[in-house]
């Protein structure tokens, strides 16, 4: 009751996938210190970060980062987004 979440949010716009990207682009954002996630993930507070030159996944159930193992489906997906990045509709 009255709690606020301090984790980053993904700003999504229904019906607009123009801000999604492939994993190669997401990796560039990770290398620049951004957090990324896939839209298909049900828990919007799970995201990937680069930590000590390793890809790590942040999980809200224990508030820790864990080593990430990507599947071929993850690598070929085109639904990656930058977490917490606001996009304005023109």
C-alpha positions as CSV (number, residue, x, y, z in Angstrom):
1,X,0.0,0.0,0.0
2,X,1.5,3.3,-1.1
3,X,4.7,1.7,-2.4
4,X,6.3,3.1,-5.4
5,X,8.5,1.1,-7.8
6,X,12.0,2.4,-8.3
7,X,12.7,0.1,-11.3
8,X,12.9,1.6,-14.8
9,X,9.7,1.5,-16.8
10,X,9.3,0.7,-20.5
11,X,7.2,3.3,-22.2
12,X,5.0,1.5,-24.8
13,X,2.7,2.9,-27.4
14,X,0.0,0.6,-28.6
15,X,0.1,-0.2,-32.2
16,X,3.4,1.6,-32.7
17,X,6.4,-0.7,-33.1
18,X,8.6,2.0,-34.7
19,X,10.7,2.2,-31.5
20,X,11.6,-1.5,-31.4
21,X,14.9,-2.8,-32.7
22,X,16.8,-6.0,-33.4
23,X,19.3,-7.4,-30.9
24,X,22.3,-5.9,-32.7
25,X,20.9,-2.4,-32.1
26,X,19.9,-3.4,-28.6
27,X,23.5,-4.5,-28.0
28,X,24.8,-1.1,-29.0
29,X,22.5,0.5,-26.4
30,X,23.8,-1.9,-23.8
31,X,27.4,-1.0,-24.6
32,X,26.4,2.7,-24.1
33,X,25.1,1.9,-20.6
34,X,21.4,1.6,-21.4
35,X,19.0,-1.1,-20.2
36,X,17.0,-3.1,-22.7
37,X,14.2,-5.7,-22.7
38,X,12.0,-7.6,-25.0
39,X,8.4,-6.5,-25.3
40,X,7.2,-10.1,-25.2
41,X,8.5,-10.5,-21.6
42,X,5.5,-10.5,-19.3
43,X,7.3,-8.9,-16.3
44,X,8.0,-5.3,-17.5
45,X,10.6,-4.9,-14.6
46,X,13.0,-7.5,-16.0
47,X,15.7,-6.0,-18.2
48,X,19.3,-6.7,-19.5
49,X,22.3,-4.6,-18.5
50,X,26.0,-4.8,-19.4
51,X,28.0,-5.5,-16.2
52,X,31.8,-6.1,-16.3
53,X,31.6,-6.8,-20.1
54,X,29.0,-9.5,-19.6
55,X,25.3,-9.4,-20.4
56,X,23.3,-9.7,-17.2
57,X,19.6,-9.9,-16.5
58,X,18.0,-8.0,-13.7
59,X,15.2,-9.9,-11.9
60,X,12.8,-8.3,-9.6
61,X,12.1,-11.4,-7.5
62,X,15.5,-11.0,-5.8
63,X,16.6,-7.5,-7.0
64,X,19.9,-8.9,-8.4
65,X,21.6,-9.3,-11.7
66,X,22.2,-12.8,-13.1
67,X,24.2,-14.1,-16.0
68,X,22.1,-14.1,-19.2
69,X,21.9,-17.0,-21.7
70,X,20.3,-15.8,-24.9
71,X,18.4,-18.2,-27.2
72,X,18.5,-18.0,-31.0
73,X,14.9,-16.6,-30.7
74,X,16.1,-13.8,-28.5
75,X,19.0,-12.9,-30.8
76,X,16.8,-12.9,-33.9
77,X,13.9,-11.0,-32.3
78,X,12.9,-7.5,-33.4
79,X,11.0,-6.5,-30.3
80,X,13.9,-5.1,-28.2
81,X,13.3,-1.7,-26.5
82,X,15.4,0.6,-24.4
83,X,14.0,0.7,-20.8
84,X,12.9,4.0,-19.5
85,X,13.4,5.9,-22.7
86,X,10.6,8.2,-23.4
87,X,9.4,8.4,-27.0
88,X,7.1,11.3,-28.1
89,X,4.5,10.9,-30.8
90,X,4.6,13.6,-33.4
